[in-house]
Amino acid sequence: MTQNVKHSQGRPGTVINLPREVENPKTKLGAEPSATSRTTVYGPYYFTDPKTSRVLEQTSELDAAPLIRTTYLKVGWTDRIG
C-alpha cells in the first residue's frame, strides 16, 4: 500500500498492489514456450480515495505496460439504468 499516488487522471489517492504469478500469455497465443511459462503480473492496482475509500481506478500491468485500466470518474446512486 502506498499513499499520495496520482492515477492516470491525476487524482491523488492511496494505491493497493496485489501482484500474482500467471501463465505466460505469449505461450497461450502459440509462441514458442520460454524456459519459464509463468510470469509476475503487477496488479491489480486499486487507487482509492483516502477520504471515502471508493475505488478511483484499477489497473493490471505486464512488463510495465497497462493491460487493463478502469477509471471511475463518477460513482453514485441511481434509480434507473442509462
Secondary structure, DSSP 8 states (H G I E B T S, - for coil): -EEEEE-TT--EEEEEE--EEEE-HHHHTT----S--EEEEEEEEEEE-TTT--EEEEEEEETTEEEEEEE-S-----SS--
